[in-house]
Amino acid sequence: MADYKLWNALKDAKKYRWVELSHSLNNESPYWSGIPEGSVELAKTVWDWGKPELECLIQTFKFPGQFGTHIDFPGHFIKGKALSEKFDVNDLIFPLVVIDISEQAKKDPRYAVTVEDIKAYEAKYGPIPDGALVALRSDWYKKWPDMDALSGIDAEGKENAPGWSLEALEYIYKVRNAAANGHETLDTDSSAVAEEKGDLACERYVLDNDKLQVEVLANLDKVQPAGAVVIVSYPRIEGATGLPARVWAITE
């Protein structure tokens, strides 16, 4: 009887837990207010049942690239940088590192992860592996799909959401050679960092360094902090600065 290594490996992989890390989308799902109204129209019927020529249903889908759980490519923030077509399928599977800042975010909703937080993780679980996707767990995904809650808008109209600091990103990319970062929040930068810099400086740093990032992740609390694998999938559309993504982890 034939013995196929990859089929056997898949059988072994199926014994682990496969965890959905992306949000479900519909026509009511939120998106950034700077995107014009009417930019989302999902599952519009353009060929309906009952036609004599062909009995089937065909739909169209209109959405912004940065919609729901999505991947950002360098050209999103940096003119002339790589867009969707520049990345191969082997660029989209990573060791998954989950840095838990959920307790800090409860106390300070504008919390920015520090290098010390990451070193504390490494002291417990070992160094971040080369080529990892490093994700921030804030439990912010539980606020989906409430846009005001996700943004943390306060009485003064200011945003309050946790996120990355420049120093932490420099550490994972320059010291640990990560391949991508991710987070459950709408933006890379914590609100405090964005306010201080007057820009999404963390996101700009990531993309200017030709890295990938995945935003608006879900269920990071259901994945082991170290040792899991994450796969990021999206439609093969050319010229995209970002695309909605189906993301899942294989975890113990």
C-alpha positions in Angstrom: 0.0 0.0 0.0 1.3 3.4 -1.0 2.6 5.6 1.8 2.4 9.4 1.0 4.3 11.6 3.5 2.2 14.7 3.0 -1.2 12.9 3.3 0.1 11.3 6.5 1.3 14.7 7.8 -2.2 16.1 7.1 -3.8 13.3 9.1 -1.5 14.2 12.0 -2.3 17.9 11.6 -6.0 17.2 11.7 -5.5 15.8 15.2 -4.8 19.3 16.5 -7.3 22.1 17.0 -7.9 24.4 14.1 -9.0 27.8 15.3 -10.7 30.5 13.3 -8.9 33.8 13.7 -11.1 36.0 11.4 -14.4 37.7 11.8 -17.5 36.8 9.7 -18.5 39.6 7.4 -21.9 40.8 6.2 -23.4 44.0 4.8 -23.7 45.5 8.3 -20.0 44.9 9.2 -18.1 48.1 10.2 -15.3 49.7 8.3 -13.2 52.9 8.6 -15.3 56.1 8.4 -13.0 57.6 5.8 -14.2 55.0 3.3 -17.3 56.4 1.5 -20.7 55.0 2.4 -21.9 52.4 0.0 -18.5 50.8 -0.4 -19.8 47.4 0.9 -22.3 45.4 -1.0 -22.0 41.7 -0.4 -23.8 38.8 -2.1 -25.7 40.9 -4.6 -27.6 38.6 -7.0 -26.8 39.2 -10.6 -28.1 35.9 -12.0 -30.9 34.3 -10.2 -32.6 30.8 -10.0 -35.2 30.1 -12.6 -33.5 31.2 -15.8 -33.9 28.7 -18.6 -30.4 29.2 -19.9 -28.7 28.0 -16.8 -30.2 27.0 -13.4 -27.8 28.6 -10.9 -27.1 31.6 -8.7 -24.3 34.1 -9.3 -23.5 37.0 -6.9 -21.1 40.0 -6.9 -19.2 41.3 -3.9 -18.0 44.9 -3.4 -15.8 45.8 -0.4 -12.8 47.9 0.6 -9.5 46.1 0.9 -9.3 47.1 4.5 -12.5 45.4 5.6 -12.9 43.1 8.6 -10.0 40.8 9.3 -7.6 41.8 6.6 -4.0 41.7 5.5 -2.1 44.9 4.6 0.6 45.0 2.0 3.5 47.5 2.0 2.0 49.6 -0.8 -1.0 50.5 1.6 1.1 53.2 3.3 4.3 53.5 1.2 3.9 54.6 -2.4 5.7 52.2 -4.8 6.1 49.4 -2.4 4.9 45.8 -2.9 1.2 45.0 -3.5 -0.7 41.8 -3.2 0.7 40.0 -6.3 4.3 40.2 -4.9 3.7 37.6 -2.2 3.8 33.8 -2.8 1.8 31.2 -0.9 4.9 30.1 1.1 5.0 33.7 2.4 1.6 33.2 4.1 2.2 30.4 6.6 4.1 31.3 9.8 5.0 30.2 13.3 2.5 32.0 15.5 3.6 34.0 18.6 0.8 35.4 20.8 1.8 38.2 23.2 -0.9 38.6 25.8 -1.6 42.2 26.8 -5.2 41.7 27.7 -4.7 42.5 31.4 -2.8 45.7 30.7 -5.5 46.7 28.2 -8.2 46.3 30.8 -6.4 48.7 33.1 -5.2 51.1 30.3 -7.2 50.9 27.0 -4.4 53.0 25.3 -1.7 50.5 26.3 1.3 50.1 24.0 3.1 46.8 24.2 6.7 47.2 25.3 10.0 45.5 24.6 9.9 44.4 28.3 6.6 42.6 27.6 8.1 40.7 24.7 11.2 39.8 26.7 9.0 38.5 29.5 7.2 36.3 26.9 10.6 35.0 25.7 11.7 34.3 29.2 8.7 32.0 29.6 8.4 30.5 26.1 11.8 31.0 24.4 12.9 33.4 21.6 10.5 34.5 18.9 11.3 32.2 16.0 12.7 33.5 12.7 9.8 34.2 10.2 7.1 34.4 12.9 3.8 36.3 12.8 3.8 38.0 16.1 0.2 38.8 17.3 -1.0 41.0 20.1 -3.8 39.5 22.2 -5.9 42.3 23.7 -9.3 40.5 23.7 -10.4 43.6 21.7 -12.1 41.2 19.2 -14.9 40.7 21.7 -16.1 44.2 20.9 -16.8 43.3 17.3 -18.9 44.5 15.4 -19.5 47.7 17.5 -17.3 50.3 15.8 -17.5 52.8 18.7 -16.4 50.1 21.1 -13.6 49.0 18.8 -12.4 52.6 18.5 -12.9 53.2 22.2 -14.4 56.6 21.6 -14.7 58.6 24.8 -16.8 61.6 25.8 -14.2 63.9 24.3 -14.3 62.0 21.0 -10.8 60.6 21.4 -9.9 57.0 20.5 -8.8 54.6 23.2 -7.4 51.3 21.9 -4.3 49.3 22.7 -1.6 48.4 20.2 2.0 48.4 19.2 4.9 50.7 20.1 7.7 51.5 17.6 10.2 50.0 20.0 8.4 46.6 20.2 8.1 46.5 16.4 11.8 47.3 16.0 12.6 44.4 18.4 10.5 41.8 16.7 11.7 42.7 13.2 15.3 43.8 13.7 16.3 41.5 16.6 14.1 38.5 16.0 13.5 38.7 12.2 9.7 38.3 12.4 7.9 38.2 9.0 4.6 39.8 10.1 2.7 41.2 12.9 -1.0 41.1 13.8 -3.5 42.5 16.3 -7.2 42.4 17.2 -7.6 46.2 17.1 -8.5 48.3 14.1 -5.0 49.9 14.0 -1.5 48.9 14.5 -0.6 51.8 16.8 -2.0 52.2 20.3 -4.1 55.3 20.5 -1.5 56.9 22.8 1.3 56.3 20.2 -0.9 57.6 17.3 -1.7 60.7 19.3 1.9 61.3 20.2 3.2 60.9 16.6 0.3 62.5 14.8 0.3 59.6 12.4 0.0 55.8 12.4 3.7 55.6 12.7 3.8 52.0 13.8 1.9 50.8 10.7 4.1 53.0 8.5 7.2 51.5 10.0 5.9 47.9 9.4 5.0 48.5 5.8 8.1 50.6 5.0 10.1 47.6 6.0 8.4 45.4 3.5 6.6 43.4 6.2 3.0 42.1 6.3 0.4 42.7 8.9 -3.0 41.3 9.7 -5.5 43.5 11.4 -8.8 42.9 13.3 -7.9 39.3 14.3 -10.2 37.2 16.5 -9.9 34.4 19.0 -6.3 34.8 20.0 -7.3 33.8 23.5 -8.1 30.3 22.1 -4.6 29.7 20.8 -1.5 28.6 22.7 1.0 31.5 23.2 3.8 29.5 21.5 4.0 26.6 19.2 1.1 27.1 16.9 1.1 27.7 13.2 -1.0 30.3 11.4 -2.2 30.5 7.8 -3.3 33.7 6.1 -5.4 33.3 3.0 -7.0 35.9 0.7 -8.3 36.2 -2.9 -5.6 36.3 -5.6 -6.4 39.8 -6.7 -3.6 41.9 -8.3 -2.8 45.5 -7.3 -4.4 45.3 -3.9 -3.1 47.4 -1.0 -5.0 45.1 1.4 -7.6 42.4 1.2 -10.1 40.7 3.6 -8.4 37.5 4.9 -9.4 34.1 6.2 -6.9 33.4 8.9 -6.7 30.2 11.0 -4.3 28.7 13.5 -3.3 25.0 14.1 -2.8 24.7 17.8 -2.5 22.1 20.5 
